[in-house]
Amino acid sequence: MDAEGCKSYDFWASTTSTTMRLAGLWILYRVALALYNISPFHPLSRFPGPKLAAMTFLYEFWYEGIRWGKYTWEIQRMHEKYGPVVRINPEELHCDDGDFIDEIYAGGGRIRDKHQHFLTTTAGALSYSSFGSRHHEIHRTRRNAANKSFSRTQMKKLEPEIHELCQQFVEKLLSWREPLNLTMAYGCFTADAITKYCFGETAGFVSQDGWKKNHRAAVEGFTQSMYILRYAPWTRQMVYVAPYIQDYLPEHMGNLFKELTVKMPRYVREATQGETQGRVFSHLIESDMPDSEKTIFRLSGEGFSFITAGMETTAAIIAFITYHLLTKSEVRERLEEDLMDVDPFHLDWQNLEGHLYLYGVIQEGLRMGYGISQRLPRIARTEDLIYKSEDGKYQYVIPKGTPIGESARIVHHNPKYFPDPFKFKPERWITEDGKRNLHLEKYILSFSTGSRRCLGINLAFCELNLMVAALTLRVFPKMRLYETTADDVRYDHDLMIPMPRKGSKGIRAVVLP
């Protein structure tokens, strides 16, 4: 071997040796960290749970990233074995006690941060939205600027537009003769409602021919990408070069990144600078937020979160309620009786809220449809949380700075609060003396609760009341399910939102002449 060859060999040998040493050090560090995580020195060492879950995130990754969204099932099994508070990964606890919800999701100025592990599912501008805000103070600044726009008073002003859109949607349904996916169809209604309010004009999904074109591609892009982003966080950076690598990305990630970097900035720009003067975003621009919070980039993330939350979850709940009303004639007949005095062509949200059985149907739809089914961890940054079970058997001090959450999928089926929890029973929401069973509402996590409760809750209830009433009085007598079984409705796994079994074509129906 000549001198030049020797130099080349020495270089690669040295590089390989250095790389192996670094890899060895990294492996030693990971092993040491895993051992520390289950040692008595770790602040969460006294909390029960599988040792493998406490050692490394690989346990969680197996259920979420490999088995695809199945960790909630495993967390439920942990609670059955270990009790109401369990350790589900090296950093995080999970609780199955509805009476502790107000502590975990506190309001009233008590600081609650989000867990960064949870937020790695966001990318690009979405990371700078209210939804993607990690720290309490930043979230408060962003949330306060938008609160007025989504108040109940503002929704009452918007109600005539929602009513008009609802009637337009029902007329289209009644004239439709082909089988349709209900979540897709209802998503056209909810997407038009939120885009009209956010950007000043509807996206035209209800008035289009058919039902397919709406924002679901971007929403599915977000849900299908969430575990990739969470366990391979470097992929989040691809959003910034998405326009240049669009053709090389998986379709769902391409749809998500295109929405964040191309479509949403255009919507926000037109709403804030164009003739439409979209109300929500005009208000945000006029608010007292710092100028750094009013950039098109950041507001694009806010817009995506508004559209996603305002479209998919409400549409899915309406579809879920539709399934149960079409399969349970006794429930539908009682609801029709409850709405006998309602004019289906002139609906009034406030009047509908006075109808007890309608209230029960909607609340039961929220309970069993979940909204967001995955756990929503919060961090009490400045205070220890004291947990004590009702029977006194379990007592814990949860150290400040510890992520802890609850899951709608678990607490909504706790028989302690909801006897016969897998049965659709609207009457559980009505007390014996004929009033709303408001006590049960504290156990519903469909909109989260506390300081980070869903911003669009008033819009959602307006839509739910108007649409369920209109469908019950005008459409359901002519609607039949189409090739849909309980397996198409039953929860199977999490993609942030509840998903049915793999291969399901969703809740489908046909409207008869």
Secondary structure as GFF3:
##gff-version 3
##sequence-region A 1 513
A	DSSP	alpha_helix	3	37	.	.	.	ID=ss1
A	DSSP	alpha_helix	51	55	.	.	.	ID=ss2
A	DSSP	alpha_helix	58	61	.	.	.	ID=ss3
A	DSSP	pi_helix	62	66	.	.	.	ID=ss4
A	DSSP	alpha_helix	71	82	.	.	.	ID=ss5
A	DSSP	beta_strand	85	87	.	.	.	ID=ss6
A	DSSP	beta_strand	93	95	.	.	.	ID=ss7
A	DSSP	three_ten_helix	98	100	.	.	.	ID=ss8
A	DSSP	alpha_helix	101	104	.	.	.	ID=ss9
A	DSSP	beta_strand	113	114	.	.	.	ID=ss10
A	DSSP	alpha_helix	116	119	.	.	.	ID=ss11
A	DSSP	three_ten_helix	124	128	.	.	.	ID=ss12
A	DSSP	alpha_helix	136	147	.	.	.	ID=ss13
A	DSSP	three_ten_helix	148	150	.	.	.	ID=ss14
A	DSSP	alpha_helix	152	175	.	.	.	ID=ss15
A	DSSP	beta_strand	180	181	.	.	.	ID=ss16
A	DSSP	alpha_helix	182	199	.	.	.	ID=ss17
A	DSSP	alpha_helix	216	231	.	.	.	ID=ss18
A	DSSP	three_ten_helix	233	241	.	.	.	ID=ss19
A	DSSP	alpha_helix	242	245	.	.	.	ID=ss20
A	DSSP	three_ten_helix	246	248	.	.	.	ID=ss21
A	DSSP	alpha_helix	251	258	.	.	.	ID=ss22
A	DSSP	pi_helix	259	263	.	.	.	ID=ss23
A	DSSP	alpha_helix	264	273	.	.	.	ID=ss24
A	DSSP	alpha_helix	279	286	.	.	.	ID=ss25
A	DSSP	three_ten_helix	291	293	.	.	.	ID=ss26
A	DSSP	alpha_helix	296	308	.	.	.	ID=ss27
A	DSSP	pi_helix	309	313	.	.	.	ID=ss28
A	DSSP	alpha_helix	314	327	.	.	.	ID=ss29
A	DSSP	alpha_helix	329	338	.	.	.	ID=ss30
A	DSSP	alpha_helix	349	352	.	.	.	ID=ss31
A	DSSP	alpha_helix	356	369	.	.	.	ID=ss32
A	DSSP	beta_strand	378	379	.	.	.	ID=ss33
A	DSSP	beta_strand	385	388	.	.	.	ID=ss34
A	DSSP	beta_strand	395	398	.	.	.	ID=ss35
A	DSSP	beta_strand	403	405	.	.	.	ID=ss36
A	DSSP	alpha_helix	408	411	.	.	.	ID=ss37
A	DSSP	three_ten_helix	426	429	.	.	.	ID=ss38
A	DSSP	three_ten_helix	438	443	.	.	.	ID=ss39
A	DSSP	three_ten_helix	450	452	.	.	.	ID=ss40
A	DSSP	alpha_helix	457	470	.	.	.	ID=ss41
A	DSSP	pi_helix	471	475	.	.	.	ID=ss42
A	DSSP	three_ten_helix	476	478	.	.	.	ID=ss43
A	DSSP	beta_strand	479	481	.	.	.	ID=ss44
A	DSSP	three_ten_helix	486	488	.	.	.	ID=ss45
A	DSSP	beta_strand	493	494	.	.	.	ID=ss46
A	DSSP	beta_strand	498	499	.	.	.	ID=ss47
A	DSSP	beta_strand	508	511	.	.	.	ID=ss48
###
